[in-house]
Amino acid sequence: MGSAVERTDEHVKEYLIYRGFTSTLKHLDSEIKVDKEKGFRVDKIIDQLQQFIQSFDLFGLKEYWLYLDRRLFCRLEDVYRSTVNKLRTSLYRYYVINTIQRTQEFFQKQAMELQGQAEWRDWFILPFIPAPEQNPAFSPYFSRQWADTFLVSLHNFLSVLFQCMHILHFDAEVQKTTSLTEENEQLRQMLFALQTETRDQKDGDEMVHHKLPAYVQNMDRLGDTELDTVQTKEVKPVASQASSSESASSQSQQSTNQSTNQSTNQLTHPRHRRIQDHEKERKELFSKPPQQTPEKKGETGEVEPPAETCSEPPDSASSSNSRSCGGGAEGGGLSAEQPFIKLSQEEYGEHHSSIMHCRVDCSGRRVASLDVDGVIKVWSFNPIIQTKATIMSKSPLLSLEWATKPDRLLLLGSGVGTVRLYDTDAKKNLYEMNIDETHPRILSLACSPSGSSFVCSAAALSRSGSVESVTRLPIPVSGQLLLWDTKTVKQQLQFSLEPEPVAINCTAFNHNGNLLVTGAADGVIRLFDMQRYESAMSWRAHDGEVYSVEFSYDENTVFSIGEDGKFIQWNIHRCGVKQSEQDLPQDATGPFILSGYSGYKQVQIPRGRLFAFDSEGQHVLTCSSSGGLIYRLTNGEPALESVLSLGGHKAPVVTADWCSAVDCGTCLTASMDGKIKLSTLLAQKS
């Protein structure tokens, strides 16, 4: 360690000389001369300690040892603390032995620190012994052998410490800073959500205030008598529409009420307490969230505002069933039907062609996106959107997947039969695996949660000979499902695909990697036992290809989307049994179509993930023509209940992902115009 630091210092000096930074070089030399760590040179540290002892500098010795303890020793694990304490005790004894003529001064200065320690109890009599080197209790410490043993022990301890710097917790500050940054971001989002809630609640209060009957609006300035009077005034005009005689009587009643109001307004003092009570009740009424207001009014027997007081026109009622009068779904209003608040929506626009894949890594820190031109962007979005790496591929790329351990590695499947393992930190290819020349299209990749292996789906070329073909073939092309070891970079086995080898479009592991579910071009879902490496069950799921498949939150069912436009939940304990089924529009299942000028149309077959679940598996994010759509999973009919439209896109969304962390989550939606939207949501806990 010392030699490495010395070489590094020399390189820095050479660089400063080369750049002509002479003043900086002088400052560096002066700092190196007073460096207390001595460039991690153990011999120089020992020399510095002996120098303090020889000059009777007890204060300097203590300060230097405290510096070493604060800088190095305190970062060790607790099991090393007893060793550090023994070395400190031996150092003080070494000082006492070598400064015997000042022993009394030593104990006077260190009495408060040492008198409570059992190992120093017998040493306080040392200044009063005429010949301590001949005393049986202290004679071993005056021998040359003990001094050499102590110095060698201290030298070895520091040497091992500097050789194994990884045992020091130098990253504690970094972790603390990172955690504080994440906490600040969460608090910022919560503050924004509370501000939005307060603003929407205030708007909702004002809206309800203007729509409430007059006697409720004036509740803060009317007493009981005035309230009865206004109620009479409100009821009579309604009844007056029956006949003109009733109208005349109601007008006379209104004039009587007005005179009564004038007379009762003069009696403000006796009813002052009642006025304050009404004002207090009104404030409590409007301080409740909008969804609690009807319940509160129903309990207290107050008149409920009519349903048509919502400010939307009647013809838009069908599109606002899931929105309350206080705030809409996209406005972040609070309602019983709204489980999420959309805090913000940002855009990543570094791609210039349609997106195929967009995936968040396991830690939720980085995103990898792949477009049809073979350009891969690795980027982060917390705290700001920033591109970390750009990968250009000469061969077409068809699939992408993050490795689980370590999560900095990226698996890239090409259209020429190769899979690359890319290190996003080092920004270089680690391996390139040749899969199969007869099945060059790598359609899907899935990494086991253990990180030791990954599954690769390889398919033959279509009949047209191209890597991609939009036109459907009546007979699915052949394919292989292979298991590769990420450590040895070798193929472990090939799964058996019954009844015939077929192209696998999508793959997904369960949480521990014991089960693998696949969706194929023949419409069949296959469930594999990864402990026995064999198919556990299979069933025909869709009319046409299976585009996307995922395990449910409890892993008792799997969800799939197929070419037939159906979103189906399957029970894996009862082969081929549907638990629920929902028809989705074409813009959620594909093929995706982007229309242009002069009748131009761009068609894209689904390749990425078409749906993603939240952290609790109760909501699902799907694609649409204008942005992501969030549904609530129900146990009845229909299977999906619309919750929130994220919007923001001008082109069809072709893939989606959902990164959940604590109460805040980020939905990623990628479209055919190369734009990726990041929608930050705040989950409302019931």
TIDREN-860771 format. One record per residue (C-alpha): residue in three letters; y, x, z. Coordinates in steps of 0.25 Angstrom, whole numbers, padded with zeros to 4 digits. Each point is the difference from the previous one (the first is absolute). Layout:
BEGIN
R type    py    px    pz
R  ALA     Y     X     Z
...
//
This chain:
BEGIN
R type    py    px    pz
R  MET  0000  0000  0000
R  GLY  0010  0011  0004
R  SER -0003  0007 -0014
R  ALA  0002 -0012 -0007
R  VAL  0013 -0003  0006
R  GLU  0005  0014 -0002
R  ARG -0004 -0001 -0015
R  THR  0008 -0013 -0001
R  ASP  0012  0006  0007
R  GLU  0000  0011 -0011
R  HIS -0001 -0009 -0011
R  VAL  0012 -0008  0005
R  LYS  0008  0013  0002
R  GLU -0004  0004 -0015
R  TYR  0005 -0014 -0004
R  LEU  0013  0001  0007
R  ILE  0002  0014 -0006
R  TYR -0003 -0005 -0014
R  ARG  0010 -0012  0002
R  GLY  0010  0009  0006
R  PHE  0001 -0007  0013
R  THR  0003  0012  0009
R  SER  0007 -0008  0011
R  THR -0012 -0009  0001
R  LEU -0009  0013  0000
R  LYS  0008  0005  0012
R  HIS -0001 -0012  0008
R  LEU -0015 -0001 -0003
R  ASP -0002  0015  0005
R  SER  0008 -0003  0013
R  GLU -0008 -0013  0002
R  ILE -0013  0008 -0002
R  LYS  0004  0010  0010
R  VAL  0002 -0010  0011
R  ASP -0012 -0008 -0004
R  LYS -0007 -0004  0013
R  GLU -0013 -0003 -0008
R  LYS  0000  0015 -0005
R  GLY -0005 -0005 -0014
R  PHE -0013 -0005  0007
R  ARG -0003  0015  0003
R  VAL -0009  0000  0013
R  ASP  0003  0014  0003
R  LYS  0015 -0002  0000
R  ILE -0001 -0012  0009
R  ILE -0008  0008  0010
R  ASP  0010  0012 -0001
R  GLN  0011 -0010  0002
R  LEU -0007 -0005  0013
R  GLN -0002  0014  0005
R  GLN  0014  0004 -0003
R  PHE  0005 -0011  0009
R  ILE -0010  0004  0011
R  GLN  0004  0015 -0001
R  SER  0015 -0004  0001
R  PHE -0002 -0009  0012
R  ASP  0005 -0012 -0008
R  LEU -0006 -0011  0007
R  PHE  0009 -0010 -0006
R  GLY -0002  0005 -0014
R  LEU -0015  0000  0002
R  LYS  0000 -0015  0005
R  GLU  0009 -0004 -0012
R  TYR -0008  0007 -0010
R  TRP -0013 -0006  0005
R  LEU  0006 -0014  0001
R  TYR  0005  0001 -0015
R  LEU -0015  0004 -0004
R  ASP -0005 -0012  0008
R  ARG  0010 -0009 -0006
R  ARG -0002  0005 -0014
R  LEU -0015  0002  0000
R  PHE -0008 -0003  0012
R  CYS  0005 -0014  0002
R  ARG -0005 -0004 -0013
R  LEU -0014  0004  0003
R  GLU -0010 -0011  0004
R  ASP -0002 -0002  0015
R  VAL -0013  0008  0001
R  TYR  0008  0013 -0002
R  ARG  0010 -0003  0011
R  SER -0008  0006  0011
R  THR -0001  0013 -0008
R  VAL  0015  0000 -0002
R  ASN  0002 -0002  0015
R  LYS -0010  0012  0003
R  LEU  0007  0009 -0009
R  ARG  0014 -0003  0006
R  THR -0005  0002  0014
R  SER -0006  0013 -0004
R  LEU  0013  0004 -0007
R  TYR  0008 -0002  0013
R  ARG -0011  0008  0008
R  TYR  0002  0011 -0011
R  TYR  0015  0000  0003
R  VAL -0002  0000  0015
R  ILE -0010  0012 -0001
R  ASN  0009  0008 -0009
R  THR  0013 -0003  0008
R  ILE -0006  0001  0014
R  GLN  0013  0006  0006
R  ARG  0007 -0014 -0004
R  THR -0012 -0009  0004
R  GLN  0009 -0006  0011
R  GLU  0010 -0004 -0010
R  PHE -0010 -0006 -0009
R  PHE -0005 -0009  0011
R  GLN  0013 -0004  0004
R  LYS  0004 -0005 -0014
R  GLN -0014 -0006 -0003
R  ALA -0003 -0006  0014
R  MET  0004 -0015 -0004
R  GLU -0009  0001 -0013
R  LEU -0012  0008  0006
R  GLN -0001 -0005  0015
R  GLY -0008 -0012 -0004
R  GLN -0010  0007 -0009
R  ALA -0013  0004  0007
R  GLU -0002  0013 -0009
R  TRP  0013  0005  0006
R  ARG -0002 -0004  0015
R  ASP -0005  0014  0004
R  TRP  0010  0008 -0008
R  PHE  0012 -0003  0009
R  ILE -0005  0010  0010
R  LEU  0000  0011 -0011
R  PRO  0015  0005  0003
R  PHE -0004  0002  0015
R  ILE -0013  0008 -0002
R  PRO  0003  0016  0001
R  ALA -0010  0004 -0011
R  PRO -0004 -0012 -0008
R  GLU -0008  0008 -0010
R  GLN -0010  0003  0011
R  ASN -0001 -0014  0005
R  PRO -0014 -0006 -0005
R  ALA  0007 -0013 -0004
R  PHE  0010  0007 -0009
R  SER -0006  0013 -0004
R  PRO -0007 -0005 -0013
R  TYR  0014 -0004 -0006
R  PHE  0005  0014  0002
R  SER -0012  0006 -0008
R  ARG  0002  0004 -0015
R  GLN -0012 -0008 -0004
R  TRP  0007 -0014  0004
R  ALA  0013  0004 -0007
R  ASP -0007  0003 -0013
R  THR -0009 -0012  0001
R  PHE  0012 -0009  0002
R  LEU  0008  0006 -0012
R  VAL -0013 -0001 -0009
R  SER -0002 -0015  0004
R  LEU  0014 -0003 -0003
R  HIS  0000  0007 -0013
R  ASN -0013 -0007 -0004
R  PHE  0005 -0013  0004
R  LEU  0013  0001 -0008
R  SER -0008  0006 -0012
R  VAL -0009 -0012  0000
R  LEU  0011 -0009  0001
R  PHE  0008  0006 -0012
R  GLN -0013  0000 -0008
R  CYS -0003 -0014  0002
R  MET  0014 -0006 -0001
R  HIS -0006 -0014 -0004
R  ILE -0004 -0002  0014
R  LEU  0015 -0001  0003
R  HIS  0006 -0014 -0001
R  PHE  0012  0005 -0009
R  ASP -0001 -0013 -0008
R  ALA  0004 -0009  0013
R  GLU  0015  0000 -0004
R  VAL -0004 -0003 -0014
R  GLN -0009 -0012  0004
R  LYS  0011 -0005  0010
R  THR  0011  0001 -0011
R  THR -0009 -0008 -0010
R  SER -0004 -0010  0011
R  LEU  0015 -0002  0003
R  THR  0003 -0001 -0015
R  GLU -0011 -0011 -0002
R  GLU  0005 -0007  0013
R  ASN  0014  0000 -0005
R  GLU -0004 -0006 -0013
R  GLN -0008 -0011  0007
R  LEU  0012 -0003  0009
R  ARG  0009  0000 -0012
R  GLN -0008 -0010 -0007
R  MET -0002 -0009  0013
R  LEU  0016  0001  0001
R  PHE  0002 -0005 -0014
R  ALA -0010 -0011  0002
R  LEU  0007 -0005  0013
R  GLN  0013  0001 -0008
R  THR -0006 -0008 -0011
R  GLU -0006 -0010  0010
R  THR  0013 -0002  0007
R  ARG  0008 -0002 -0013
R  ASP -0010 -0010 -0005
R  GLN -0001 -0007  0013
R  LYS  0016 -0001  0000
R  ASP  0000 -0005 -0014
R  GLY -0011 -0010  0004
R  ASP  0008 -0005  0012
R  GLU  0012 -0002 -0008
R  MET -0008 -0008 -0011
R  VAL -0006 -0009  0010
R  HIS  0013 -0001  0007
R  HIS  0007 -0006 -0012
R  LYS -0012 -0009 -0003
R  LEU -0002 -0006  0014
R  PRO  0005 -0014  0004
R  ALA  0014  0000  0005
R  TYR -0004 -0003  0015
R  VAL -0008  0013  0000
R  GLN  0010  0008 -0007
R  ASN  0010 -0004  0011
R  MET -0009  0001  0011
R  ASP  0008  0012  0006
R  ARG  0012 -0008  0002
R  LEU -0005 -0014  0003
R  GLY -0004 -0006  0013
R  ASP -0011 -0011  0002
R  THR  0010 -0011 -0002
R  GLU  0005  0006 -0013
R  LEU -0015  0002 -0005
R  ASP -0003 -0014  0002
R  THR  0013 -0004 -0007
R  VAL -0003  0009 -0012
R  GLN -0015 -0006 -0001
R  THR  0006 -0014  0000
R  LYS  0009  0005 -0011
R  GLU -0011  0006 -0008
R  VAL -0009 -0012  0001
R  LYS  0010 -0011 -0004
R  PRO  0004  0005 -0014
R  VAL -0015  0000 -0004
R  ALA -0002 -0014  0004
R  SER  0013 -0005 -0006
R  GLN -0006  0002 -0014
R  ALA -0008 -0013  0002
R  SER  0012 -0010  0000
R  SER  0015  0000 -0001
R  SER  0000 -0007  0014
R  GLU -0007  0011  0006
R  SER  0009  0010 -0006
R  ALA  0012 -0007  0006
R  SER -0006  0001  0014
R  SER -0004  0014 -0002
R  GLN  0015  0004 -0004
R  SER  0005 -0008  0013
R  GLN -0011  0008  0008
R  GLN  0005  0013 -0006
R  SER  0014 -0003  0004
R  THR -0004 -0003  0014
R  ASN -0008  0013  0000
R  GLN  0012  0008 -0004
R  SER  0009 -0007  0011
R  THR -0012  0003  0010
R  ASN  0000  0015 -0004
R  GLN  0015  0001  0002
R  SER -0001 -0006  0014
R  THR -0013  0009  0004
R  ASN  0006  0013 -0006
R  GLN  0011 -0001  0012
R  LEU -0012  0001  0010
R  THR -0003  0014 -0003
R  HIS -0001  0005  0014
R  PRO -0011 -0009  0006
R  ARG -0009  0003 -0012
R  HIS  0003  0015 -0001
R  ARG -0014  0003  0005
R  ARG -0007 -0009 -0010
R  ILE  0008  0007 -0011
R  GLN -0005  0014  0004
R  ASP -0014 -0005  0001
R  HIS  0001 -0006 -0014
R  GLU  0005  0013 -0005
R  LYS -0011  0008  0007
R  GLU -0010 -0009 -0006
R  ARG  0006  0002 -0014
R  LYS  0000  0015  0001
R  GLU -0015  0000  0005
R  LEU -0003 -0009 -0012
R  PHE  0006  0008 -0010
R  SER -0005  0014  0006
R  LYS -0014 -0004 -0004
R  PRO -0007  0005 -0012
R  PRO  0000 -0010 -0012
R  GLN -0015 -0002  0001
R  GLN  0001 -0004  0015
R  THR  0012 -0010 -0002
R  PRO -0008 -0012 -0004
R  GLU -0010  0002  0011
R  LYS  0012  0001  0010
R  LYS  0006 -0012 -0005
R  GLY -0012 -0008  0000
R  GLU -0003  0004  0015
R  THR  0014 -0004  0005
R  GLY  0000 -0013 -0008
R  GLU  0013  0004 -0008
R  VAL  0002 -0005 -0014
R  GLU -0006  0010 -0011
R  PRO  0008  0003 -0012
R  PRO -0005 -0006 -0013
R  ALA -0009  0008 -0008
R  GLU  0009 -0001 -0013
R  THR  0011  0008  0008
R  CYS -0005  0013 -0007
R  SER  0010  0005 -0010
R  GLU -0009  0001 -0012
R  PRO  0000 -0010 -0011
R  PRO -0011 -0011 -0001
R  ASP -0006  0006 -0013
R  SER -0002  0013  0007
R  ALA -0008 -0006  0012
R  SER -0014  0004 -0007
R  SER  0004  0015  0000
R  SER  0005  0000  0014
R  ASN -0012 -0006  0008
R  SER -0002  0013  0008
R  ARG  0015  0002  0003
R  SER  0007 -0005  0012
R  CYS  0015 -0005 -0001
R  GLY  0004  0012  0009
R  GLY -0004  0011 -0010
R  GLY -0009  0001 -0012
R  ALA -0013  0009 -0002
R  GLU  0008  0011 -0007
R  GLY  0012 -0001  0009
R  GLY -0008  0005  0012
R  GLY  0002 -0014  0008
R  LEU -0009 -0003  0011
R  SER -0010 -0012 -0001
R  ALA -0014 -0003  0004
R  GLU -0005  0002 -0014
R  GLN  0006  0013 -0002
R  PRO -0008  0012  0006
R  PHE  0008  0011 -0006
R  ILE  0015  0004 -0002
R  LYS  0004  0008 -0012
R  LEU  0009  0011  0006
R  SER  0003  0008 -0013
R  GLN -0005  0003 -0014
R  GLU  0001  0013 -0007
R  GLU -0004  0005 -0013
R  TYR -0007  0013 -0005
R  GLY  0004  0002 -0015
R  GLU -0006  0014 -0003
R  HIS -0010 -0006 -0010
R  HIS  0003 -0003 -0015
R  SER -0012 -0008 -0004
R  SER -0009 -0011  0006
R  ILE -0006  0003  0014
R  MET -0016  0000  0001
R  HIS -0002  0004  0014
R  CYS  0009  0001  0013
R  ARG -0007  0003  0013
R  VAL  0005  0004  0014
R  ASP -0008  0011  0007
R  CYS -0007 -0002  0013
R  SER  0011  0005  0009
R  GLY  0010 -0009 -0007
R  ARG  0010  0011 -0003
R  ARG -0002  0003 -0015
R  VAL -0002 -0008 -0012
R  ALA -0007  0004 -0013
R  SER  0003 -0008 -0013
R  LEU -0006  0002 -0014
R  ASP  0006 -0006 -0013
R  VAL -0007 -0002 -0014
R  ASP  0006  0013 -0005
R  GLY -0008  0008  0010
R  VAL  0012  0004  0009
R  ILE -0003  0000  0015
R  LYS  0011 -0001  0011
R  VAL -0003  0004  0014
R  TRP  0012 -0005  0009
R  SER  0004 -0004  0014
R  PHE  0008 -0012  0004
R  ASN  0003  0002  0015
R  PRO  0011  0003  0003
R  ILE  0005  0000 -0014
R  ILE -0007  0000 -0014
R  GLN -0003  0014 -0004
R  THR -0009  0006 -0011
R  LYS -0009  0010  0005
R  ALA -0008  0004 -0012
R  THR -0002 -0003 -0015
R  ILE -0013  0002 -0007
R  MET  0000  0000 -0015
R  SER -0014 -0002 -0007
R  LYS -0003  0003 -0014
R  SER -0013 -0009  0000
R  PRO  0002 -0015  0003
R  LEU -0002 -0004  0015
R  LEU -0007 -0013  0004
R  SER -0002  0000  0015
R  LEU  0007  0006  0012
R  GLU -0005  0000  0015
R  TRP  0005  0007  0013
R  ALA -0010  0008  0007
R  THR -0002 -0004  0015
R  LYS -0002  0014  0006
R  PRO  0009  0007 -0002
R  ASP  0010 -0010 -0005
R  ARG  0008  0010 -0008
R  LEU -0011  0000 -0011
R  LEU  0001 -0009 -0012
R  LEU -0012 -0004 -0009
R  LEU  0004 -0002 -0015
R  GLY -0010 -0006 -0010
R  SER  0002  0003 -0015
R  GLY -0004 -0006 -0013
R  VAL -0008  0013 -0004
R  GLY -0010  0000  0011
R  THR  0006  0008  0011
R  VAL  0005 -0002  0014
R  ARG  0011  0009  0006
R  LEU  0002  0003  0014
R  TYR  0015  0002  0002
R  ASP  0007  0006  0012
R  THR  0014 -0007  0002
R  ASP  0005  0010  0010
R  ALA -0003  0012 -0008
R  LYS  0002 -0007 -0013
R  LYS -0012  0006 -0007
R  ASN -0014 -0004 -0005
R  LEU -0011  0004  0009
R  TYR -0012 -0005 -0008
R  GLU -0003 -0006 -0013
R  MET -0014 -0007 -0001
R  ASN -0007 -0003 -0013
R  ILE -0006 -0014  0002
R  ASP -0008 -0004 -0012
R  GLU  0004  0002 -0015
R  THR -0008 -0013 -0004
R  HIS  0009 -0008  0010
R  PRO  0014  0007 -0001
R  ARG  0008 -0012  0005
R  ILE  0002  0001  0015
R  LEU  0004 -0014  0004
R  SER -0001  0000  0015
R  LEU  0000  0010  0012
R  ALA -0002 -0003  0014
R  CYS  0000  0010  0011
R  SER -0009 -0002  0012
R  PRO  0007 -0002  0014
R  SER -0008  0012  0005
R  GLY  0007  0009 -0011
R  SER -0013  0007 -0003
R  SER -0003 -0007 -0013
R  PHE  0006 -0009 -0011
R  VAL -0005 -0011 -0010
R  CYS  0003  0002 -0015
R  SER -0002 -0011 -0010
R  ALA -0002  0006 -0014
R  ALA  0000 -0009 -0013
R  ALA -0004  0003 -0014
R  LEU  0011 -0002 -0011
R  SER  0002 -0014 -0006
R  ARG -0005 -0003 -0014
R  SER  0013  0004 -0006
R  GLY -0001  0014  0006
R  SER  0013 -0001  0007
R  VAL  0002  0003  0015
R  GLU  0006 -0014  0001
R  SER -0003 -0013 -0008
R  VAL  0007 -0013  0003
R  THR -0009 -0008 -0008
R  ARG -0012 -0005  0008
R  LEU -0014  0004 -0004
R  PRO -0011 -0010  0001
R  ILE -0009  0010  0006
R  PRO  0005  0009  0011
R  VAL  0000  0014 -0002
R  SER -0010  0009  0008
R  GLY  0004  0007  0012
R  GLN -0004  0009  0012
R  LEU  0003 -0001  0015
R  LEU -0001  0014  0006
R  LEU  0002  0006  0014
R  TRP  0006  0014  0001
R  ASP  0002  0009  0012
R  THR  0014  0005  0002
R  LYS -0004  0013  0007
R  THR -0010  0005 -0009
R  VAL  0006 -0007 -0012
R  LYS -0013 -0004 -0005
R  GLN -0007 -0013 -0004
R  GLN -0009 -0005  0011
R  LEU -0006 -0012 -0007
R  GLN  0001 -0011 -0011
R  PHE -0001 -0015  0005
R  SER -0009 -0009 -0007
R  LEU  0008 -0011 -0007
R  GLU -0009 -0013 -0003
R  PRO -0003 -0006 -0009
R  GLU  0006  0010 -0009
R  PRO  0010  0011  0001
R  VAL  0014 -0006 -0001
R  ALA  0014  0005  0001
R  ILE  0005 -0002  0015
R  ASN  0015 -0004  0000
R  CYS  0003  0001  0015
R  THR -0006  0006  0013
R  ALA  0003 -0001  0014
R  PHE -0006  0005  0013
R  ASN  0000 -0007  0014
R  HIS  0007  0006  0012
R  ASN -0012  0010  0004
R  GLY -0005  0003 -0014
R  ASN -0014 -0007  0002
R  LEU  0003 -0011 -0011
R  LEU  0005  0001 -0014
R  VAL  0004 -0012 -0008
R  THR  0002  0001 -0015
R  GLY  0004 -0009 -0011
R  ALA -0005  0002 -0014
R  ALA  0003 -0004 -0015
R  ASP -0012 -0009  0000
R  GLY  0007 -0009  0011
R  VAL -0010  0004  0011
R  ILE  0004  0005  0014
R  ARG -0010  0010  0006
R  LEU -0001  0004  0014
R  PHE -0006  0014  0003
R  ASP -0005  0005  0013
R  MET  0005  0014  0001
R  GLN -0009  0005  0011
R  ARG -0012 -0003 -0009
R  TYR  0008  0002 -0013
R  GLU -0006 -0013 -0006
R  SER  0005 -0014 -0004
R  ALA -0001 -0010  0011
R  MET  0004 -0012 -0008
R  SER  0006 -0004 -0013
R  TRP  0005 -0013 -0006
R  ARG  0008 -0006 -0012
R  ALA  0014 -0002  0005
R  HIS  0009 -0003 -0012
R  ASP -0001 -0005 -0014
R  GLY  0005  0014 -0007
R  GLU  0003  0013  0007
R  VAL  0003  0002  0015
R  TYR  0014  0007  0000
R  SER  0002  0002  0015
R  VAL -0009 -0001  0013
R  GLU  0003  0003  0015
R  PHE -0006 -0002  0013
R  SER  0006 -0011  0010
R  TYR  0006  0004  0013
R  ASP -0013 -0003  0008
R  GLU -0009  0006 -0011
R  ASN -0009 -0013  0000
R  THR  0005 -0004 -0014
R  VAL  0006  0006 -0013
R  PHE  0011 -0005 -0009
R  SER  0001  0002 -0015
R  ILE  0009 -0003 -0011
R  GLY -0007 -0002 -0014
R  GLU  0003 -0002 -0015
R  ASP -0002 -0015  0002
R  GLY  0013  0000  0009
R  LYS -0007 -0003  0013
R  PHE  0002  0005  0014
R  ILE -0013 -0001  0007
R  GLN -0005  0003  0014
R  TRP -0015  0003  0001
R  ASN -0009  0001  0012
R  ILE -0007  0013  0000
R  HIS -0011 -0006  0010
R  ARG -0004 -0011 -0010
R  CYS -0001  0006 -0014
R  GLY  0009 -0007 -0010
R  VAL  0005 -0011  0010
R  LYS  0015 -0003 -0002
R  GLN  0009 -0002  0012
R  SER  0012 -0004 -0007
R  GLU  0006  0000 -0015
R  GLN  0014  0000 -0005
R  ASP  0005  0000 -0015
R  LEU  0011  0010 -0002
R  PRO  0010  0000 -0012
R  GLN -0003  0010 -0011
R  ASP  0012  0009  0005
R  ALA -0008  0002  0013
R  THR -0013  0004 -0007
R  GLY  0003  0006 -0014
R  PRO -0001  0004 -0011
R  PHE  0015  0002  0002
R  ILE  0010 -0002 -0011
R  LEU  0014  0005 -0002
R  SER  0007 -0006 -0012
R  GLY  0011  0007 -0007
R  TYR  0009 -0002 -0012
R  SER -0005 -0005 -0014
R  GLY -0013 -0005  0006
R  TYR -0004  0013  0006
R  LYS -0010 -0001  0011
R  GLN -0006  0010  0009
R  VAL -0013 -0003  0006
R  GLN -0006  0007  0012
R  ILE -0014 -0002  0006
R  PRO  0000  0001  0016
R  ARG -0004  0013  0005
R  GLY  0007  0001  0014
R  ARG -0002 -0008  0012
R  LEU  0004 -0015 -0002
R  PHE  0001 -0004  0014
R  ALA  0002  0006  0014
R  PHE -0001 -0005  0014
R  ASP  0009  0001  0012
R  SER -0004  0008  0013
R  GLU -0007 -0012  0006
R  GLY -0007 -0006 -0013
R  GLN  0007 -0013  0001
R  HIS  0010  0001 -0012
R  VAL -0003  0005 -0014
R  LEU  0010  0006 -0010
R  THR -0002 -0003 -0015
R  CYS  0007  0003 -0013
R  SER  0009 -0009 -0008
R  SER  0009  0000 -0012
R  SER  0013  0003  0009
R  GLY -0005  0007  0012
R  GLY -0011 -0001  0011
R  LEU -0004 -0013  0007
R  ILE -0005 -0001  0014
R  TYR -0010 -0010  0003
R  ARG -0007 -0005  0014
R  LEU -0015  0000  0000
R  THR -0005 -0014  0004
R  ASN -0013 -0004  0004
R  GLY  0001 -0013 -0007
R  GLU  0005 -0005 -0014
R  PRO  0008  0006 -0006
R  ALA -0005  0014  0003
R  LEU  0014  0005 -0001
R  GLU  0013 -0005  0005
R  SER  0013  0006 -0006
R  VAL  0009  0007  0011
R  LEU  0010  0009 -0007
R  SER  0004  0005 -0013
R  LEU  0005  0014  0000
R  GLY  0006  0000 -0014
R  GLY  0009  0011 -0006
R  HIS -0008  0003 -0013
R  LYS  0004 -0003 -0014
R  ALA -0014  0003 -0006
R  PRO -0014 -0004  0004
R  VAL -0005  0007  0013
R  VAL -0014  0006 -0003
R  THR -0004  0006  0013
R  ALA  0004 -0001  0015
R  ASP -0003  0007  0013
R  TRP  0004 -0004  0015
R  CYS  0003  0011  0010
R  SER  0000 -0006  0014
R  ALA  0005  0008  0012
R  VAL  0003 -0007  0014
R  ASP  0008 -0013 -0003
R  CYS  0007  0006 -0013
R  GLY -0008  0001 -0013
R  THR  0004  0005 -0014
R  CYS -0005 -0008 -0012
R  LEU -0001  0008 -0013
R  THR  0001 -0007 -0013
R  ALA -0001  0007 -0014
R  SER  0004 -0006 -0013
R  MET -0002  0002 -0015
R  ASP  0015  0006 -0001
R  GLY -0004  0012  0009
R  LYS  0008 -0006  0012
R  ILE -0006  0000  0014
R  LYS  0006 -0009  0011
R  LEU -0002  0004  0014
R  SER  0002 -0013  0009
R  THR  0001  0003  0015
R  LEU -0005 -0012  0008
R  LEU  0001 -0004  0015
R  ALA -0011 -0008  0005
R  GLN  0003 -0011  0009
R  LYS -0010 -0001  0012
R  SER -0003 -0014  0004
//
